[in-house]
Amino acid sequence: MEIHITEAAANKINERIEGREGFLKLKYDTDGCGCAVNGVVALWFVSELDHMDVEIQTNERPVYLEKSKLVFFDEQMKIDFSQATNWFQLKSPQQMLNGQMSLILKQKTD
């Protein structure tokens, strides 16, 4: 699997995380979607990884995905940022996986 992070997306990610320690994760979020095969890809910045997360090297920083959810992602993807819409976008040569992704900062809760 290959993920390319555009310069616009990298700049916006760095601006939003403001030096926080953590990991960038593409989360296949099924909450409120009805069943496990209906989900929306979300961009999360997490303070800790889950034991089932796998690391994907990119041109910028590693991105993590849940191993069990790899089937929902394409082999080649690009994380971009649209200045016009102010959204992150996850694209592949085949499709737009999510054209309106926020970067969600997930904090550890004890």
Phi and psi in degrees as GROMACS dihedral restraints (atoms count N, CA, C in turn):
[ dihedral_restraints ]
;  ai    aj    ak    al  type     phi  dphi    fc
    3     4     5     6     1  -124.2    20    10
    4     5     6     7     1   135.6    20    10
    6     7     8     9     1  -128.5    20    10
    7     8     9    10     1   127.4    20    10
    9    10    11    12     1  -109.3    20    10
   10    11    12    13     1   131.6    20    10
   12    13    14    15     1  -105.9    20    10
   13    14    15    16     1   120.1    20    10
   15    16    17    18     1   -69.6    20    10
   16    17    18    19     1   162.3    20    10
   18    19    20    21     1   -60.7    20    10
   19    20    21    22     1   -41.1    20    10
   21    22    23    24     1   -61.3    20    10
   22    23    24    25     1   -42.8    20    10
   24    25    26    27     1   -67.8    20    10
   25    26    27    28     1   -43.7    20    10
   27    28    29    30     1   -60.4    20    10
   28    29    30    31     1   -43.6    20    10
   30    31    32    33     1   -62.0    20    10
   31    32    33    34     1   -43.4    20    10
   33    34    35    36     1   -69.3    20    10
   34    35    36    37     1   -38.4    20    10
   36    37    38    39     1   -60.8    20    10
   37    38    39    40     1   -49.8    20    10
   39    40    41    42     1   -60.6    20    10
   40    41    42    43     1   -38.6    20    10
   42    43    44    45     1   -64.0    20    10
   43    44    45    46     1   -41.1    20    10
   45    46    47    48     1   -77.5    20    10
   46    47    48    49     1   -32.6    20    10
   48    49    50    51     1   -85.9    20    10
   49    50    51    52     1   -16.3    20    10
   51    52    53    54     1    44.0    20    10
   52    53    54    55     1    51.4    20    10
   54    55    56    57     1    76.1    20    10
   55    56    57    58     1     8.1    20    10
   57    58    59    60     1   -66.1    20    10
   58    59    60    61     1   152.0    20    10
   60    61    62    63     1   -88.6    20    10
   61    62    63    64     1   135.0    20    10
   63    64    65    66     1   164.4    20    10
   64    65    66    67     1  -163.7    20    10
   66    67    68    69     1  -134.2    20    10
   67    68    69    70     1   139.6    20    10
   69    70    71    72     1   -87.8    20    10
   70    71    72    73     1   130.9    20    10
   72    73    74    75     1  -136.0    20    10
   73    74    75    76     1   135.2    20    10
   75    76    77    78     1   -93.0    20    10
   76    77    78    79     1   115.2    20    10
   78    79    80    81     1  -106.7    20    10
   79    80    81    82     1   124.4    20    10
   81    82    83    84     1   -85.6    20    10
   82    83    84    85     1    95.7    20    10
   84    85    86    87     1   -90.1    20    10
   85    86    87    88     1   118.2    20    10
   87    88    89    90     1  -106.9    20    10
   88    89    90    91     1     1.1    20    10
   90    91    92    93     1   -59.6    20    10
   91    92    93    94     1   124.0    20    10
   93    94    95    96     1    76.4    20    10
   94    95    96    97     1     9.0    20    10
   96    97    98    99     1   -98.8    20    10
   97    98    99   100     1    -3.0    20    10
   99   100   101   102     1   101.7    20    10
  100   101   102   103     1   -52.2    20    10
  102   103   104   105     1  -151.2    20    10
  103   104   105   106     1   172.5    20    10
  105   106   107   108     1   -66.8    20    10
  106   107   108   109     1   -22.5    20    10
  108   109   110   111     1   -91.0    20    10
  109   110   111   112     1    -7.9    20    10
  111   112   113   114     1  -103.1    20    10
  112   113   114   115     1   112.2    20    10
  114   115   116   117     1  -153.4    20    10
  115   116   117   118     1   173.8    20    10
  117   118   119   120     1  -128.4    20    10
  118   119   120   121     1   134.5    20    10
  120   121   122   123     1   -77.6    20    10
  121   122   123   124     1   129.4    20    10
  123   124   125   126     1  -124.0    20    10
  124   125   126   127     1   152.5    20    10
  126   127   128   129     1  -103.5    20    10
  127   128   129   130     1   117.3    20    10
  129   130   131   132     1  -117.5    20    10
  130   131   132   133     1   149.9    20    10
  132   133   134   135     1  -117.3    20    10
  133   134   135   136     1   113.3    20    10
  135   136   137   138     1  -114.4    20    10
  136   137   138   139     1   151.7    20    10
  138   139   140   141     1   -83.7    20    10
  139   140   141   142     1   -22.4    20    10
  141   142   143   144     1  -138.9    20    10
  142   143   144   145     1   151.0    20    10
  144   145   146   147     1   -95.5    20    10
  145   146   147   148     1   154.7    20    10
  147   148   149   150     1   -84.7    20    10
  148   149   150   151     1   156.3    20    10
  150   151   152   153     1   -64.9    20    10
  151   152   153   154     1   -19.2    20    10
  153   154   155   156     1   -97.7    20    10
  154   155   156   157     1     6.2    20    10
  156   157   158   159     1   -76.7    20    10
  157   158   159   160     1   139.8    20    10
  159   160   161   162     1  -114.6    20    10
  160   161   162   163     1   146.7    20    10
  162   163   164   165     1   -92.3    20    10
  163   164   165   166     1   131.4    20    10
  165   166   167   168     1  -116.3    20    10
  166   167   168   169     1   121.4    20    10
  168   169   170   171     1   -74.4    20    10
  169   170   171   172     1   142.2    20    10
  171   172   173   174     1  -128.2    20    10
  172   173   174   175     1  -176.9    20    10
  174   175   176   177     1   -75.6    20    10
  175   176   177   178     1   -12.6    20    10
  177   178   179   180     1  -115.3    20    10
  178   179   180   181     1   -66.4    20    10
  180   181   182   183     1  -147.5    20    10
  181   182   183   184     1   157.1    20    10
  183   184   185   186     1   -63.0    20    10
  184   185   186   187     1   146.4    20    10
  186   187   188   189     1  -120.8    20    10
  187   188   189   190     1   139.4    20    10
  189   190   191   192     1  -110.9    20    10
  190   191   192   193     1   144.2    20    10
  192   193   194   195     1  -135.1    20    10
  193   194   195   196     1   151.7    20    10
  195   196   197   198     1   -72.3    20    10
  196   197   198   199     1   127.5    20    10
  198   199   200   201     1   -54.0    20    10
  199   200   201   202     1   -41.4    20    10
  201   202   203   204     1   -70.4    20    10
  202   203   204   205     1   -13.3    20    10
  204   205   206   207     1  -105.5    20    10
  205   206   207   208     1     2.7    20    10
  207   208   209   210     1   -56.3    20    10
  208   209   210   211     1   -31.0    20    10
  210   211   212   213     1   -60.9    20    10
  211   212   213   214     1   -22.9    20    10
  213   214   215   216     1   -86.8    20    10
  214   215   216   217     1    -2.2    20    10
  216   217   218   219     1  -111.1    20    10
  217   218   219   220     1   153.8    20    10
  219   220   221   222     1   -85.4    20    10
  220   221   222   223     1   162.1    20    10
  222   223   224   225     1   -68.0    20    10
  223   224   225   226     1   -35.5    20    10
  225   226   227   228     1  -122.2    20    10
  226   227   228   229     1   125.8    20    10
  228   229   230   231     1  -138.7    20    10
  229   230   231   232     1   160.7    20    10
  231   232   233   234     1  -134.7    20    10
  232   233   234   235     1   130.4    20    10
  234   235   236   237     1   -97.4    20    10
  235   236   237   238     1   120.3    20    10
  237   238   239   240     1  -125.7    20    10
  238   239   240   241     1   169.9    20    10
  240   241   242   243     1  -132.8    20    10
  241   242   243   244     1   128.3    20    10
  243   244   245   246     1   -97.0    20    10
  244   245   246   247     1   116.3    20    10
  246   247   248   249     1   -65.9    20    10
  247   248   249   250     1   -33.7    20    10
  249   250   251   252     1   -64.8    20    10
  250   251   252   253     1   -38.8    20    10
  252   253   254   255     1  -105.3    20    10
  253   254   255   256     1   -13.3    20    10
  255   256   257   258     1    62.7    20    10
  256   257   258   259     1    37.1    20    10
  258   259   260   261     1  -126.7    20    10
  259   260   261   262     1   147.7    20    10
  261   262   263   264     1   -76.6    20    10
  262   263   264   265     1   154.6    20    10
  264   265   266   267     1  -135.4    20    10
  265   266   267   268     1   140.7    20    10
  267   268   269   270     1  -113.5    20    10
  268   269   270   271     1   117.1    20    10
  270   271   272   273     1  -125.0    20    10
  271   272   273   274     1   158.3    20    10
  273   274   275   276     1  -137.9    20    10
  274   275   276   277     1   170.1    20    10
  276   277   278   279     1   -60.7    20    10
  277   278   279   280     1   -23.5    20    10
  279   280   281   282     1   -89.8    20    10
  280   281   282   283     1   -29.4    20    10
  282   283   284   285     1  -166.4    20    10
  283   284   285   286     1   167.9    20    10
  285   286   287   288     1   -95.1    20    10
  286   287   288   289     1   111.9    20    10
  288   289   290   291     1   -77.0    20    10
  289   290   291   292     1   -37.6    20    10
  291   292   293   294     1  -160.0    20    10
  292   293   294   295     1   117.0    20    10
  294   295   296   297     1   -92.6    20    10
  295   296   297   298     1    -2.7    20    10
  297   298   299   300     1  -139.0    20    10
  298   299   300   301     1    67.2    20    10
  300   301   302   303     1   -98.9    20    10
  301   302   303   304     1   130.6    20    10
  303   304   305   306     1   -88.1    20    10
  304   305   306   307     1   160.0    20    10
  306   307   308   309     1   -96.5    20    10
  307   308   309   310     1   111.6    20    10
  309   310   311   312     1   -97.4    20    10
  310   311   312   313     1   121.9    20    10
  312   313   314   315     1   -88.0    20    10
  313   314   315   316     1   110.8    20    10
  315   316   317   318     1   -97.4    20    10
  316   317   318   319     1   120.7    20    10
  318   319   320   321     1   -99.1    20    10
  319   320   321   322     1   146.3    20    10
  321   322   323   324     1   -67.5    20    10
  322   323   324   325     1   132.0    20    10
  324   325   326   327     1  -116.4    20    10
  325   326   327   328     1   130.1    20    10
